[in-house]
Amino acid sequence: MSDRSLILLPPSEGKAAGGEGAPLDLDTMSFDSLNPTRVRMAKALVQLSQRPRSSKKLLGVKGPALEKAMAENAGLQESPTLPAIERYTGVMYDAIDYRSLEDEARDAFDRDVIIMSGLFGMVRPLDMIPAYKLKMGAALLRRKTCSAVWKPGVTKCLAIMADDRVIWDLLPLEHGAAWNPSGVPYKARFTAKFLERAADGQTKTVTHLSKLLKGALVRHIVSNASAADTPESALDLLADFSHPEGYEFRPELISNSERTTELIFLKDQNA
């Protein structure tokens, strides 16, 4: 089994339109064991696109955004594709800035990153996908959320891939629900939390900058990939991470729970 780390990321809410690739071909995508479920999910999403009221409720958008989402979902099987890393946009992916990575870091990103998807379960950065609209928390099949539908298959895939490897789990709760960590024999699992400490000593969790900060952290990890694949070297690697916004890794604030280590990055207003 490879000793490379795995980095789990969410997709973006916003997605680039269009594309130059051939229409969706599940046989070319990673994790082919997920294809039977992908077929059912894609069929259900296309059918949903013909029902405006149901689409509005399930997709959580309205007006022009709903019309756009329904059109994209209706054309799921025929529309052009883009690599997932180009399809997914937004703050976190802007901070990763994939195109500007050095060749070695880009190779590490392509190899080590897995993106959770409400429609496809998991994708690699170079998997070719169409534009679509579907949240992981949406109940598309049998009144079950996408995360519940994907959980058995995704957990099985990760159990095979992540055996004795380090997992950098940067998923929000909605996407984290798509796998069961207790069913995966990883070596270590790191999660990240960003905090601000005010002048009065009170700390609070950062939400408005979390995507930006996670993107910067991913960029740091893949740019130093050889140091991210053991628990010990990973912690040493983080000692060199800081963000222009003022967040720094604070090893003394680490918390451990079962087989998971929560990494704390703190911005101290007193500094």
Residue, then its C-alpha position, 0 to 999 in steps of 0.5 A: m500500500s502506498d505511504r502517500s497521504l490522502i487529502l479529503l476536500p469538499p467540492s465548491e458550491g459554485k461551478a465553472a460553466g461549459g467545458e471542452g471535454a466529451p460528455l460524461d463517461l463514468d467508465t473513465m472516472s476514478f473509483d469505478s465501484l461507485n458507478p452503479t450508484r452514480v448511474r442512479m444518482a444521475k438519472a434521478l437528478v435529470q428527472l428532477s430537472q423536469r420538476p421546478r417545484s421539487s428542484k427549488k426545494l431540493l437544490g435550495v435556489k430560486g429565480p435565475a439560479l434555479e433556471k440555470a441549475m435545472a438546465e445544467n442538471a437536465g443536460l447532465q449526460e450530453s453537456p461538455t466536461l471539465p476536469a474537476i479541479e477546473r469545474y470547482t471554483g470558489v474561495m478554497y479553490d482560489a486559495i489553492d491556485y492549482r495552476s500556479l503550483e510547481d509541477e511536483a506539487r501539482d502532481a501531488f495534488d492530482r495523486d493525493v486529493i479526493i473531492m467528495s461529491g453529492l452526485f459522484g461520491m468521490v472524484r479525483p482532480l482530473d476526472m472529467i465532469p459536467a456542470y451540475k447542482l446537487k448538495m451533499g445534504a440533499a435527499l435525492l434517492r429514496r428520501k435519503t441524503c446524498s451523504a447517506v447514499w454514498k456512505p457505504g461505498v465511499t467508506k469501502c473505497l477509503a478503507i482499501m485506499a487509506d490502509d495505514r496512511v495519513i488522512w488530512d480530513l478538511l471536510p465540513l460536516e455535511h460532506g464528512a457524513a459521506w464516510n465512516p472513519s471507524g471503518v477505515p484503517y488509517k494511520a492518522r487522521f488530521t482535522a483543522k480548526f481555525l480560531e481567533r483570540a480576542a484581546d480579552g483572551q476569549t477565543k472563537t471559531v473562524t467561519h468567514l475565512s475557513k475556506l480561504l485558510k483551508g485552501a492555503l493549508v492544502r497548498h502548503i501540504v501538496s507543496n511539501a508532500s513528502a513531509a505530509d505522509t507520517p504523523e510526526s513529519a506532518l506536525d513538523l511540516l505545520a510548524d512552517f505554515s502561517h497565513p498572511e491573515g495571521y493564523e499560525f499552527r499552535p501545537e500546544l492546543i492540539s486535541n486528540s480524540e480516539r484516532t483523530t487529531e484536531l489541529i488548531f490554527l490561531k490568530d492572536q489579537n494580542a500578537 
